[in-house]
Amino acid sequence: MNLRVLEVLAAVGCLALFIVLLVALPNLIAGIEGFAYIIALVIFIGALSIAGYQIDKMAA
């Protein structure tokens, strides 16, 4: 598969994951919503980093 397409699909997938986490986590962690948003951001950054690392390994 073309690496550019794979990068775009990974970015869109991670964005969708981030949106789902932003909606779901505050409901699951009642009382400390601010912490839930930080967790969602950390998971998003981690997922995007792992996807980028895997795509970079495929390109090399």
C-alpha positions as CSV (number, residue, x, y, z in Angstrom):
1,M,0.0,0.0,0.0
2,N,1.2,3.5,-0.7
3,L,2.8,5.0,2.5
4,R,1.0,8.4,2.0
5,V,-2.4,6.7,2.1
6,L,-1.3,4.6,5.1
7,E,-0.2,7.8,6.9
8,V,-3.5,9.5,6.2
9,L,-5.5,6.5,7.3
10,A,-3.5,6.2,10.5
11,A,-4.0,9.9,11.3
12,V,-7.8,9.7,10.6
13,G,-8.0,6.6,12.8
14,C,-6.1,8.2,15.6
15,L,-8.3,11.3,15.4
16,A,-11.4,9.1,15.6
17,L,-9.9,7.3,18.6
18,F,-9.2,10.7,20.2
19,I,-12.8,11.9,19.7
20,V,-14.2,8.7,21.1
21,L,-12.0,8.9,24.2
22,L,-12.9,12.6,24.7
23,V,-16.6,11.6,24.8
24,A,-16.3,8.3,26.7
25,L,-13.6,8.8,29.3
26,P,-15.2,11.7,31.2
27,N,-18.3,9.6,31.6
28,L,-16.3,6.6,32.9
29,I,-14.2,8.7,35.3
30,A,-16.8,10.8,37.0
31,G,-15.6,13.5,39.3
32,I,-12.1,14.0,37.8
33,E,-13.0,15.0,34.2
34,G,-9.8,17.0,33.8
35,F,-7.7,13.9,34.4
36,A,-9.8,12.0,31.9
37,Y,-9.0,14.6,29.2
38,I,-5.3,14.3,30.0
39,I,-5.5,10.5,29.7
40,A,-7.3,10.8,26.3
41,L,-4.6,13.2,25.1
42,V,-1.8,10.9,26.2
43,I,-3.4,7.8,24.6
44,F,-3.9,9.8,21.4
45,I,-0.2,10.9,21.3
46,G,0.9,7.4,22.0
47,A,-1.3,5.8,19.3
48,L,-0.1,8.4,16.7
49,S,3.5,7.9,17.7
50,I,3.3,4.1,17.4
51,A,1.5,4.4,14.1
52,G,4.2,6.8,12.8
53,Y,7.0,4.5,14.1
54,Q,5.5,1.4,12.3
55,I,5.0,3.3,9.1
56,D,8.6,4.6,9.3
57,K,9.8,1.0,9.8
58,M,7.9,0.0,6.6
59,A,9.5,2.8,4.6
60,A,13.0,1.8,5.6
